[in-house]
Amino acid sequence: MKFLPWRRKRPPAPQPRISPEETAQARQERIERRLANDAKARDPAILLTTNSYPIYYLPITKCGCTFLKNLFYALDNGDEHPAGINVHEEEDGLVRAEGQDFDTVFGSPYSFSVLRDPASRFMSFYFDKIWGKGAVNFPKIRAHLEEIGVVDLDRDLDAAEHRANVYRLLEWVGENLDGGTDLAINYHWRPQTSRLRRARMFKLNHLTLDGLDWQLPMLMAPVVPDMAERMQAVKSRNRSEKPASAPDVLDDDLAAAIRKLYRADTILHERARNAWQSQSPERRQGAFECPPMLRHRRVQRLIGPGSVSLTTAAFTGGAQIKQVLGKAGVIAGSADIPLETLAQNGESALTLLRDPLERFGALYAFMMERPRRSGFANLRTTLIRRRGFIAQPASADDHAHNLSILATYMRRRKADFIDSRGYAGSRLQSHDVRRLIDAGGIPIFTDRLAHELPGFLNRPELGEPLAAISAQNRLPDDIAAALTGPVAEAVRSLYRTDCDLYDGLRIAAGLRVSGDWAA
């Protein structure tokens, strides 16, 4: 391979002799650095926010950050930043989330970052910072790159010559990212994923730069309803001068080369683009499903006397209930209700609860019935191959054997199945309904559904179809018989929080506690 003038052959470094003590010390130092980095990644100061709205933004260079910094300033001050496109050098007036509670920022559905196609980002970097000249470019870096033969800065280059420039610059950046050049890595060509790792402890929504004009208003609709109009009022956008047509310079081969160098960025951008694809203005059906407002709970509004709403967790029969209510014409739209003033507002916030043992049995029955090529079919196959799961259980004892294995497997993988971010069908019901009940919501038990829900809606005729749902969702007798004794205790241990909540509410209502249905 022909080496350019700026590339140097380096002699191999000698391999030092390392003692066991030095190895242990190096390992301890790596652990300490990792813990220190994790602590830095929990600092909300890395995010921008506003004094007016609880929204949070992680800037990434060459991903629309000039526009977004001006937008965040305008949200507080009514107009864009006085520095305009030079806002990065004069950030007075921009608000950092410094000092804010980590859990508050972590749990916010209105935190985001913007990703950009690596090919588009690299071309913007080339035209804006390297070939372009003026106050916003890198005069020392561009002069150094010209001196070592990486770029030709002649003002009369055609598309082919610009493309050759970009290829050489791309090769040099690859060497730079590997530590093989004299210059330090600059954040303008540093991978986007590098910046995201610094904020890895936060749950950021990934938007795309080419869809920012419609994605950001959708995401922020509950807290900044006029976001689209506020964005239109901001005119400061860093647009690079392009002496040649971008499609003529960035052909397919060059785009592929750039995306290969920034492979992780390409994958992440593609995931974000696909995630937003179904919500695009051309393809979405109905209203965009925004996250709920802070300190609010999203509920299903029902048409009845007063303000009535319904909240359900997975595997409680919620889908069937909503189907019956929809046919009866009592389903209204969804709404975000404030938890702090729920009782004062006279809201009948109905919350559906199912016996945790019965719900676990329903999850197991669902898994056994699922066809191939589904998540639960894969789990069933794993348990059969590695845990002694019985593929075709023929008795209550066989089901008890399987249920015990499933409970043990889920306990060892609580983050995937039980915790708040676990699979919706297996995670604790209390994650979905506890805050609503504590705020004054009204629990409705699945075995009392046909008796109580029609009364809240003043629709007695709904009793019969709701009773049919309860009968349809009863566990098969052999599975119900298996959910007793040691198996029941294992499931109660797994779902202790749900069982305590369910039994406490049942005792207060004078009803039988969890597991009595199996007696």
Secondary structure, 3 states (H helix, E strand, C coil): CCCCCCCCCCCCCCCCCCCHHHHHHHHHHHHHHHHHHHHHHCCHHHCEECCCCCCEEECCCCCCHHHHHHHHHHHHHCCCCCCHHHCCCCCCCCEECCCCCHHHHHCCCCEEEEECCHHHHHHHHHHHHHHCCCCCCCHHHHHHHHHCCCCCCCCCCCHHHHHHHHHHHHHHHHHHHCCCCCCCCCCCCCCHHHHHHHCCCCCCEEEEHHHHHHHHHHHHCCCCCCHHHHHHCCCCCCCCCCCCCHHHHCCHHHHHHHHHHCHHHHHHHHHHHHHHHCCCCCCCCCCCCCCCCCCEEEEEEECCCCEEEEECCCCCCHHHHHHHHHHCCCEEEEEEEECCCCCCCCEEEEEEECCHHHHHHHHHHHHHHCCCCCHHHHHHHHHHHHCCCCCCCCCHHHHHHHHHHHHHHHHHCHHHHCCCCCCCCCCCCHHHHHHHHHCCCEEEEHHHHHHHHHHHHCCHHHHHHHHHHHHHCCCCHHHHHHCCHHHHHHHHHHCHHHHHHHHHHHHHCCCCCCCHHHC
